[in-house]
């Protein structure tokens, strides 16, 4: 069995994950806290994921509070 390239294959795996609205809101809160404390410095691909999660969270907040409401609650449930 040839193990050449196994490390490369492990680093390029992709996963499909189902997230509920609650999960997305939780992840956004974690990201906001981490960024505010400067404990994470995302690279380009990680920044793209954060932007996608933020878009999804915006849609959730629009559905929850309406399109005309600005949502600022960082710590609410």
Jmol script that loads the backbone (N, CA, C; Angstrom):
load data "model"
ATOM      1  N   UNK A   1       0.835  -1.178   0.000  1.00  0.00           N
ATOM      2  CA  UNK A   1       0.000   0.000   0.000  1.00  0.00           C
ATOM      3  C   UNK A   1       0.878   1.239   0.000  1.00  0.00           C
ATOM      4  N   UNK A   2       0.612   2.163  -0.894  1.00  0.00           N
ATOM      5  CA  UNK A   2       1.402   3.373  -1.044  1.00  0.00           C
ATOM      6  C   UNK A   2       0.783   4.499  -0.226  1.00  0.00           C
ATOM      7  N   UNK A   3       1.553   5.068   0.707  1.00  0.00           N
ATOM      8  CA  UNK A   3       1.048   6.134   1.563  1.00  0.00           C
ATOM      9  C   UNK A   3       1.429   7.520   1.056  1.00  0.00           C
ATOM     10  N   UNK A   4       2.064   7.593  -0.116  1.00  0.00           N
ATOM     11  CA  UNK A   4       2.453   8.891  -0.651  1.00  0.00           C
ATOM     12  C   UNK A   4       1.214   9.727  -0.916  1.00  0.00           C
ATOM     13  N   UNK A   5       1.268  10.982  -0.466  1.00  0.00           N
ATOM     14  CA  UNK A   5       0.155  11.892  -0.723  1.00  0.00           C
ATOM     15  C   UNK A   5      -0.969  11.797   0.279  1.00  0.00           C
ATOM     16  N   UNK A   6      -0.869  10.924   1.281  1.00  0.00           N
ATOM     17  CA  UNK A   6      -1.936  10.807   2.266  1.00  0.00           C
ATOM     18  C   UNK A   6      -2.155  12.114   3.018  1.00  0.00           C
ATOM     19  N   UNK A   7      -1.067  12.826   3.359  1.00  0.00           N
ATOM     20  CA  UNK A   7      -1.205  14.098   4.065  1.00  0.00           C
ATOM     21  C   UNK A   7      -1.954  15.108   3.215  1.00  0.00           C
ATOM     22  N   UNK A   8      -1.667  15.146   1.923  1.00  0.00           N
ATOM     23  CA  UNK A   8      -2.341  16.067   1.023  1.00  0.00           C
ATOM     24  C   UNK A   8      -3.819  15.739   0.937  1.00  0.00           C
ATOM     25  N   UNK A   9      -4.138  14.473   0.850  1.00  0.00           N
ATOM     26  CA  UNK A   9      -5.535  14.067   0.762  1.00  0.00           C
ATOM     27  C   UNK A   9      -6.284  14.437   2.033  1.00  0.00           C
ATOM     28  N   UNK A  10      -5.682  14.282   3.190  1.00  0.00           N
ATOM     29  CA  UNK A  10      -6.332  14.611   4.448  1.00  0.00           C
ATOM     30  C   UNK A  10      -6.626  16.096   4.540  1.00  0.00           C
ATOM     31  N   UNK A  11      -5.740  16.938   4.023  1.00  0.00           N
ATOM     32  CA  UNK A  11      -5.919  18.382   4.099  1.00  0.00           C
ATOM     33  C   UNK A  11      -6.954  18.901   3.111  1.00  0.00           C
ATOM     34  N   UNK A  12      -7.333  18.117   2.142  1.00  0.00           N
ATOM     35  CA  UNK A  12      -8.270  18.565   1.118  1.00  0.00           C
ATOM     36  C   UNK A  12      -9.645  17.937   1.249  1.00  0.00           C
ATOM     37  N   UNK A  13      -9.935  17.340   2.373  1.00  0.00           N
ATOM     38  CA  UNK A  13     -11.250  16.734   2.555  1.00  0.00           C
ATOM     39  C   UNK A  13     -12.305  17.818   2.683  1.00  0.00           C
ATOM     40  N   UNK A  14     -13.495  17.518   2.197  1.00  0.00           N
ATOM     41  CA  UNK A  14     -14.631  18.431   2.288  1.00  0.00           C
ATOM     42  C   UNK A  14     -15.768  17.713   2.984  1.00  0.00           C
ATOM     43  N   UNK A  15     -16.530  18.468   3.750  1.00  0.00           N
ATOM     44  CA  UNK A  15     -17.635  17.892   4.510  1.00  0.00           C
ATOM     45  C   UNK A  15     -18.905  18.672   4.230  1.00  0.00           C
ATOM     46  N   UNK A  16     -19.992  17.973   4.175  1.00  0.00           N
ATOM     47  CA  UNK A  16     -21.306  18.607   4.118  1.00  0.00           C
ATOM     48  C   UNK A  16     -21.902  18.499   5.503  1.00  0.00           C
ATOM     49  N   UNK A  17     -22.287  19.634   6.040  1.00  0.00           N
ATOM     50  CA  UNK A  17     -22.802  19.675   7.403  1.00  0.00           C
ATOM     51  C   UNK A  17     -24.155  20.362   7.386  1.00  0.00           C
ATOM     52  N   UNK A  18     -25.108  19.798   8.085  1.00  0.00           N
ATOM     53  CA  UNK A  18     -26.414  20.434   8.232  1.00  0.00           C
ATOM     54  C   UNK A  18     -26.405  21.268   9.501  1.00  0.00           C
ATOM     55  N   UNK A  19     -26.769  22.534   9.355  1.00  0.00           N
ATOM     56  CA  UNK A  19     -26.801  23.443  10.494  1.00  0.00           C
ATOM     57  C   UNK A  19     -28.199  24.024  10.634  1.00  0.00           C
ATOM     58  N   UNK A  20     -28.677  24.059  11.850  1.00  0.00           N
ATOM     59  CA  UNK A  20     -29.964  24.702  12.111  1.00  0.00           C
ATOM     60  C   UNK A  20     -29.732  26.204  12.285  1.00  0.00           C
ATOM     61  N   UNK A  21     -30.805  26.965  12.325  1.00  0.00           N
ATOM     62  CA  UNK A  21     -30.694  28.403  12.576  1.00  0.00           C
ATOM     63  C   UNK A  21     -29.953  28.653  13.890  1.00  0.00           C
ATOM     64  N   UNK A  22     -30.282  27.869  14.895  1.00  0.00           N
ATOM     65  CA  UNK A  22     -29.653  28.026  16.209  1.00  0.00           C
ATOM     66  C   UNK A  22     -28.143  27.781  16.132  1.00  0.00           C
ATOM     67  N   UNK A  23     -27.730  26.783  15.361  1.00  0.00           N
ATOM     68  CA  UNK A  23     -26.302  26.486  15.202  1.00  0.00           C
ATOM     69  C   UNK A  23     -25.573  27.652  14.527  1.00  0.00           C
ATOM     70  N   UNK A  24     -26.185  28.198  13.486  1.00  0.00           N
ATOM     71  CA  UNK A  24     -25.564  29.320  12.771  1.00  0.00           C
ATOM     72  C   UNK A  24     -25.429  30.525  13.693  1.00  0.00           C
ATOM     73  N   UNK A  25     -26.483  30.821  14.458  1.00  0.00           N
ATOM     74  CA  UNK A  25     -26.426  31.944  15.388  1.00  0.00           C
ATOM     75  C   UNK A  25     -25.332  31.731  16.431  1.00  0.00           C
ATOM     76  N   UNK A  26     -25.193  30.517  16.909  1.00  0.00           N
ATOM     77  CA  UNK A  26     -24.151  30.195  17.884  1.00  0.00           C
ATOM     78  C   UNK A  26     -22.753  30.394  17.279  1.00  0.00           C
ATOM     79  N   UNK A  27     -22.555  29.891  16.076  1.00  0.00           N
ATOM     80  CA  UNK A  27     -21.251  30.035  15.416  1.00  0.00           C
ATOM     81  C   UNK A  27     -20.905  31.506  15.188  1.00  0.00           C
ATOM     82  N   UNK A  28     -21.887  32.301  14.789  1.00  0.00           N
ATOM     83  CA  UNK A  28     -21.659  33.735  14.582  1.00  0.00           C
ATOM     84  C   UNK A  28     -21.256  34.399  15.895  1.00  0.00           C
ATOM     85  N   UNK A  29     -21.916  34.048  16.986  1.00  0.00           N
ATOM     86  CA  UNK A  29     -21.553  34.612  18.296  1.00  0.00           C
ATOM     87  C   UNK A  29     -20.125  34.223  18.675  1.00  0.00           C
ATOM     88  N   UNK A  30     -19.760  32.978  18.436  1.00  0.00           N
ATOM     89  CA  UNK A  30     -18.399  32.522  18.741  1.00  0.00           C
ATOM     90  C   UNK A  30     -17.374  33.271  17.897  1.00  0.00           C
ATOM     91  N   UNK A  31     -17.672  33.451  16.627  1.00  0.00           N
ATOM     92  CA  UNK A  31     -16.769  34.177  15.740  1.00  0.00           C
ATOM     93  C   UNK A  31     -16.640  35.625  16.187  1.00  0.00           C
ATOM     94  N   UNK A  32     -17.773  36.264  16.526  1.00  0.00           N
ATOM     95  CA  UNK A  32     -17.744  37.664  16.975  1.00  0.00           C
ATOM     96  C   UNK A  32     -16.888  37.818  18.224  1.00  0.00           C
ATOM     97  N   UNK A  33     -17.053  36.920  19.172  1.00  0.00           N
ATOM     98  CA  UNK A  33     -16.277  36.984  20.418  1.00  0.00           C
ATOM     99  C   UNK A  33     -14.796  36.765  20.122  1.00  0.00           C
ATOM    100  N   UNK A  34     -14.493  35.782  19.294  1.00  0.00           N
ATOM    101  CA  UNK A  34     -13.099  35.483  18.959  1.00  0.00           C
ATOM    102  C   UNK A  34     -12.434  36.641  18.225  1.00  0.00           C
ATOM    103  N   UNK A  35     -13.173  37.256  17.314  1.00  0.00           N
ATOM    104  CA  UNK A  35     -12.604  38.379  16.571  1.00  0.00           C
ATOM    105  C   UNK A  35     -12.444  39.607  17.464  1.00  0.00           C
ATOM    106  N   UNK A  36     -13.382  39.815  18.389  1.00  0.00           N
ATOM    107  CA  UNK A  36     -13.285  40.986  19.258  1.00  0.00           C
ATOM    108  C   UNK A  36     -12.120  40.867  20.234  1.00  0.00           C
ATOM    109  N   UNK A  37     -11.768  39.650  20.593  1.00  0.00           N
ATOM    110  CA  UNK A  37     -10.610  39.443  21.477  1.00  0.00           C
ATOM    111  C   UNK A  37      -9.337  39.209  20.676  1.00  0.00           C
ATOM    112  N   UNK A  38      -9.474  39.241  19.351  1.00  0.00           N
ATOM    113  CA  UNK A  38      -8.365  39.025  18.419  1.00  0.00           C
ATOM    114  C   UNK A  38      -7.679  37.682  18.642  1.00  0.00           C
ATOM    115  N   UNK A  39      -8.460  36.692  19.079  1.00  0.00           N
ATOM    116  CA  UNK A  39      -7.888  35.374  19.311  1.00  0.00           C
ATOM    117  C   UNK A  39      -7.828  34.528  18.039  1.00  0.00           C
ATOM    118  N   UNK A  40      -8.484  34.995  16.978  1.00  0.00           N
ATOM    119  CA  UNK A  40      -8.360  34.301  15.689  1.00  0.00           C
ATOM    120  C   UNK A  40      -7.983  35.303  14.614  1.00  0.00           C
ATOM    121  N   UNK A  41      -7.227  34.837  13.663  1.00  0.00           N
ATOM    122  CA  UNK A  41      -6.866  35.631  12.492  1.00  0.00           C
ATOM    123  C   UNK A  41      -7.104  34.728  11.281  1.00  0.00           C
ATOM    124  N   UNK A  42      -8.343  34.749  10.760  1.00  0.00           N
ATOM    125  CA  UNK A  42      -8.690  33.822   9.681  1.00  0.00           C
ATOM    126  C   UNK A  42      -7.948  34.119   8.385  1.00  0.00           C
ATOM    127  N   UNK A  43      -7.628  33.033   7.659  1.00  0.00           N
ATOM    128  CA  UNK A  43      -7.040  33.198   6.340  1.00  0.00           C
ATOM    129  C   UNK A  43      -8.167  33.448   5.333  1.00  0.00           C
ATOM    130  N   UNK A  44      -7.831  33.537   4.064  1.00  0.00           N
ATOM    131  CA  UNK A  44      -8.817  33.891   3.037  1.00  0.00           C
ATOM    132  C   UNK A  44      -9.981  32.893   2.981  1.00  0.00           C
ATOM    133  N   UNK A  45      -9.689  31.602   2.978  1.00  0.00           N
ATOM    134  CA  UNK A  45     -10.761  30.608   2.871  1.00  0.00           C
ATOM    135  C   UNK A  45     -11.638  30.609   4.121  1.00  0.00           C
ATOM    136  N   UNK A  46     -11.030  30.839   5.277  1.00  0.00           N
ATOM    137  CA  UNK A  46     -11.810  30.914   6.516  1.00  0.00           C
ATOM    138  C   UNK A  46     -12.678  32.170   6.542  1.00  0.00           C
ATOM    139  N   UNK A  47     -12.151  33.264   5.996  1.00  0.00           N
ATOM    140  CA  UNK A  47     -12.924  34.501   5.907  1.00  0.00           C
ATOM    141  C   UNK A  47     -14.134  34.305   5.003  1.00  0.00           C
ATOM    142  N   UNK A  48     -13.967  33.546   3.931  1.00  0.00           N
ATOM    143  CA  UNK A  48     -15.089  33.261   3.033  1.00  0.00           C
ATOM    144  C   UNK A  48     -16.179  32.484   3.763  1.00  0.00           C
ATOM    145  N   UNK A  49     -15.791  31.526   4.586  1.00  0.00           N
ATOM    146  CA  UNK A  49     -16.769  30.758   5.370  1.00  0.00           C
ATOM    147  C   UNK A  49     -17.495  31.676   6.347  1.00  0.00           C
ATOM    148  N   UNK A  50     -16.749  32.557   7.005  1.00  0.00           N
ATOM    149  CA  UNK A  50     -17.355  33.496   7.943  1.00  0.00           C
ATOM    150  C   UNK A  50     -18.374  34.375   7.225  1.00  0.00           C
ATOM    151  N   UNK A  51     -18.039  34.853   6.023  1.00  0.00           N
ATOM    152  CA  UNK A  51     -18.975  35.689   5.264  1.00  0.00           C
ATOM    153  C   UNK A  51     -20.234  34.910   4.887  1.00  0.00           C
ATOM    154  N   UNK A  52     -20.082  33.652   4.526  1.00  0.00           N
ATOM    155  CA  UNK A  52     -21.247  32.831   4.195  1.00  0.00           C
ATOM    156  C   UNK A  52     -22.140  32.636   5.423  1.00  0.00           C
ATOM    157  N   UNK A  53     -21.525  32.380   6.570  1.00  0.00           N
ATOM    158  CA  UNK A  53     -22.296  32.231   7.800  1.00  0.00           C
ATOM    159  C   UNK A  53     -22.993  33.544   8.165  1.00  0.00           C
ATOM    160  N   UNK A  54     -22.312  34.666   7.956  1.00  0.00           N
ATOM    161  CA  UNK A  54     -22.917  35.973   8.239  1.00  0.00           C
ATOM    162  C   UNK A  54     -24.117  36.226   7.338  1.00  0.00           C
ATOM    163  N   UNK A  55     -24.025  35.847   6.066  1.00  0.00           N
ATOM    164  CA  UNK A  55     -25.156  35.999   5.140  1.00  0.00           C
ATOM    165  C   UNK A  55     -26.342  35.162   5.611  1.00  0.00           C
ATOM    166  N   UNK A  56     -26.051  33.918   5.999  1.00  0.00           N
ATOM    167  CA  UNK A  56     -27.121  33.053   6.495  1.00  0.00           C
ATOM    168  C   UNK A  56     -27.744  33.636   7.757  1.00  0.00           C
ATOM    169  N   UNK A  57     -26.910  34.156   8.658  1.00  0.00           N
ATOM    170  CA  UNK A  57     -27.417  34.747   9.885  1.00  0.00           C
ATOM    171  C   UNK A  57     -28.271  35.982   9.583  1.00  0.00           C
ATOM    172  N   UNK A  58     -27.867  36.781   8.606  1.00  0.00           N
ATOM    173  CA  UNK A  58     -28.677  37.940   8.208  1.00  0.00           C
ATOM    174  C   UNK A  58     -30.056  37.507   7.741  1.00  0.00           C
ATOM    175  N   UNK A  59     -30.114  36.419   6.962  1.00  0.00           N
ATOM    176  CA  UNK A  59     -31.398  35.892   6.491  1.00  0.00           C
ATOM    177  C   UNK A  59     -32.250  35.425   7.672  1.00  0.00           C
ATOM    178  N   UNK A  60     -31.613  34.758   8.627  1.00  0.00           N
ATOM    179  CA  UNK A  60     -32.330  34.283   9.815  1.00  0.00           C
ATOM    180  C   UNK A  60     -32.903  35.473  10.575  1.00  0.00           C
ATOM    181  N   UNK A  61     -32.083  36.516  10.760  1.00  0.00           N
ATOM    182  CA  UNK A  61     -32.546  37.688  11.504  1.00  0.00           C
ATOM    183  C   UNK A  61     -33.656  38.417  10.745  1.00  0.00           C
ATOM    184  N   UNK A  62     -33.552  38.475   9.418  1.00  0.00           N
ATOM    185  CA  UNK A  62     -34.618  39.090   8.621  1.00  0.00           C
ATOM    186  C   UNK A  62     -35.922  38.329   8.794  1.00  0.00           C
ATOM    187  N   UNK A  63     -35.848  36.998   8.765  1.00  0.00           N
ATOM    188  CA  UNK A  63     -37.046  36.181   8.963  1.00  0.00           C
ATOM    189  C   UNK A  63     -37.603  36.354  10.369  1.00  0.00           C
ATOM    190  N   UNK A  64     -36.724  36.486  11.323  1.00  0.00           N
ATOM    191  CA  UNK A  64     -37.115  36.570  12.730  1.00  0.00           C
ATOM    192  C   UNK A  64     -37.681  37.947  13.094  1.00  0.00           C
ATOM    193  N   UNK A  65     -37.024  39.007  12.604  1.00  0.00           N
ATOM    194  CA  UNK A  65     -37.374  40.361  13.020  1.00  0.00           C
ATOM    195  C   UNK A  65     -37.904  41.244  11.897  1.00  0.00           C
ATOM    196  N   UNK A  66     -37.875  40.786  10.678  1.00  0.00           N
ATOM    197  CA  UNK A  66     -38.331  41.584   9.550  1.00  0.00           C
ATOM    198  C   UNK A  66     -37.161  42.238   8.835  1.00  0.00           C
ATOM    199  N   UNK A  67     -37.378  42.572   7.581  1.00  0.00           N
ATOM    200  CA  UNK A  67     -36.322  43.134   6.745  1.00  0.00           C
ATOM    201  C   UNK A  67     -35.890  44.533   7.172  1.00  0.00           C
ATOM    202  N   UNK A  68     -36.767  45.286   7.817  1.00  0.00           N
ATOM    203  CA  UNK A  68     -36.465  46.673   8.152  1.00  0.00           C
ATOM    204  C   UNK A  68     -35.768  46.837   9.488  1.00  0.00           C
ATOM    205  N   UNK A  69     -35.614  45.772  10.242  1.00  0.00           N
ATOM    206  CA  UNK A  69     -35.024  45.846  11.566  1.00  0.00           C
ATOM    207  C   UNK A  69     -33.539  45.513  11.503  1.00  0.00           C
ATOM    208  N   UNK A  70     -32.736  46.310  12.196  1.00  0.00           N
ATOM    209  CA  UNK A  70     -31.308  46.026  12.308  1.00  0.00           C
ATOM    210  C   UNK A  70     -31.107  45.244  13.590  1.00  0.00           C
ATOM    211  N   UNK A  71     -30.406  44.144  13.502  1.00  0.00           N
ATOM    212  CA  UNK A  71     -30.223  43.233  14.632  1.00  0.00           C
ATOM    213  C   UNK A  71     -28.844  43.429  15.224  1.00  0.00           C
ATOM    214  N   UNK A  72     -28.796  43.865  16.492  1.00  0.00           N
ATOM    215  CA  UNK A  72     -27.516  44.126  17.154  1.00  0.00           C
ATOM    216  C   UNK A  72     -27.264  43.237  18.346  1.00  0.00           C
ATOM    217  N   UNK A  73     -28.148  42.351  18.689  1.00  0.00           N
ATOM    218  CA  UNK A  73     -28.025  41.552  19.889  1.00  0.00           C
ATOM    219  C   UNK A  73     -26.922  40.519  19.736  1.00  0.00           C
ATOM    220  N   UNK A  74     -25.757  40.785  20.324  1.00  0.00           N
ATOM    221  CA  UNK A  74     -24.622  39.858  20.224  1.00  0.00           C
ATOM    222  C   UNK A  74     -24.700  38.733  21.235  1.00  0.00           C
ATOM    223  N   UNK A  75     -25.416  38.947  22.312  1.00  0.00           N
ATOM    224  CA  UNK A  75     -25.401  37.975  23.391  1.00  0.00           C
ATOM    225  C   UNK A  75     -26.772  37.383  23.686  1.00  0.00           C
ATOM    226  N   UNK A  76     -27.808  37.809  22.993  1.00  0.00           N
ATOM    227  CA  UNK A  76     -29.144  37.283  23.231  1.00  0.00           C
ATOM    228  C   UNK A  76     -29.305  35.882  22.706  1.00  0.00           C
ATOM    229  N   UNK A  77     -30.371  35.250  23.111  1.00  0.00           N
ATOM    230  CA  UNK A  77     -30.613  33.869  22.684  1.00  0.00           C
ATOM    231  C   UNK A  77     -31.636  33.845  21.582  1.00  0.00           C
TER     232      UNK A  77
END
end "model"
wireframe off; spacefill off
backbone 0.3
color backbone group
